[in-house]
């Protein structure tokens, strides 16, 4: 027995040592990762030392990261002996973290780069091999980003050892973001996310270093139709079901956003009133609504005037620019006076103009439109979707708009938005999704040297949890343009979204949850049809594929012991998963028992249906749609098999 134990320990040591010299798998991919000599053992109790510039959300995040990995955090003002310390501070502060970085001889060139959220993460070992963690950032928000890397470093160790991590490779991460504002715009036409989904997205964003969430759900009546009225204190169960929010819900959302270091931007949509000369009180009404939202914890605002017609006359253009400037001045006067606590100030306005896809009009008209906005305060972000509504961020479109505006524009990216393809899901890698979304240039690629914007936010699907695959890869790209690898990023997103125990099943099912399942089944179905035509049916390969997919559906559909996050995800994909499961089972029966298998109703089944809101303002309406997974190949193949059986 002792020999067996010794052998097991030796094997574990070999595996751990081999792993310990590998780079960490961290997303978004760090700008620079340098392994240093030795390994470090994290003690069960970890002492957190935070400089004065580290705020409470960052400190609480540090506690959470440690506790989630079975470690016991404590806080003190000094580095403790005999245990692991996690030291947090800002560059140049002369505080404990800054001084420790100097003693370690860390290269601080990263802080001189024209980048964002710049920070250094260092893991060293003391003379007894105990790990010592240090994060030095340009500010507390950058330190918060560094904690996301530490979280994933601890994950990497736990995957190997399945226990509290013991031996981690010593490392230095010199990191920063290529894009200042990275996040989500809930701006689609459809059922708004409920509060639980929104809060869960905040946690996901914090883990993958996204920092902005703009709320402008088109079907929220208090964003559009009742834009000047405060949110209600109570709503019906039916209203809650379709995404309506109360004041308490919004207060809880803003609290969760602050905890996740996500700038929650509440946007108002006053429509044509913003540039209507007869609406002389429009700014007063907007400020009153902003006051109401401020009381609920909102600290940044947006103004949307999209999809209500594009003004071209000079007086209207000038009025729009003047009112936007005056609104920013009113915000500064109200909340940004000298001496105001940082937590009480309001960040700059975000503006979505009437003309956001500039191919709608002649170039000279678009130029005049954006030039009219150039005198507005430069801290106000003005959004475009590029040349077209569904354009992918690119330097050429940005250069055009920036030249007209006289400053950098922000990019509202309609991806993986499905409000024009409501029956479809887009759970694949970025470039497969580009091919599947009929409005996107199907062969578009993300530029490794993108220039011209400091802000990229994506407009996701009505299914927020199912949008996480795309959100993950966008977080990866916006942080580090050059390191983005499409397939690698998607593969990494699978366990990040559904957990490691379901990742393989998700990889199997995702190509079939999409509408266009040619890549997954096209070749096998064609080969089977040819075998039938030759008089020698050979269903074996196709059946193996179908049975593997059907089993994977069972894995994804099993919510036994699932956490709250997976339950939210499961609810998002439920109609597609249910229909796909039935389609797979039906196809298997038709192949194995020709003539004996019955075919269920695949077109009008409540189990495959979901609700969708359409319209804007007073035209919001609720309708029911049916999910369409595997509709290109599998669905017509079922009809083909039925026809064969009738012959």
Secondary structure, 3 states (H helix, E strand, C coil): CHHHHHHHHHHHHHHHHHHHCCCCCCCCCCCEEEEEEEEEECCCEEEEEECCCCCHHHHHHHHHHHHHCCCEEEEECCCCCCCEEEEEEECCCCCHHHHHHHHCCCCCHHHHCCCEEEEEEEEEECCCCEEEEEEEECCHHHHHHHHHHHHHHHHHHHHHHCCCCCCEEEEEEEEEECCCEEEEEECCCCCCCCHHHHHHHHHHHHHCCCCEEEECCCCCCCCCCCCCCCCCCCCCHHHHHCCCCCHHHHHHHHHHHHHCCCEEEEEECCHHHHHCCCCCCHHHHHHHHHHHHHCCCCCEEEEECCCCCCCCCHHHHHHHHHHHHHHHHHHHHHHCCCCCCHHHCCEEEEEECCCCEHHHCCHHHHHHHHHHHCCCCCCCEEEECECCCCCCCCHHHHHHHHHHHCCCCEEEECCCCCCCCCCCCCCCCHHHHHHHCCCCCCCCCCCCCCCCCCEEEECCCCCCCCCHHHHHHHHHHHHCCCCCCHHHHHHHHHHHHHCHHHHHHHHHHHHHHCCCCHHHHHHHHHHHHHHHHCCCCCCHHHHHHHHHHHHHHHHHHCCCCCCHHHHHHHHHHHHHHHHHHHHHHHHHHHHHCCCCCCCCCCCCCHHHEEEEEECCHHHCEEEEEECCCCCCCHHHHHHHHHHHHHC
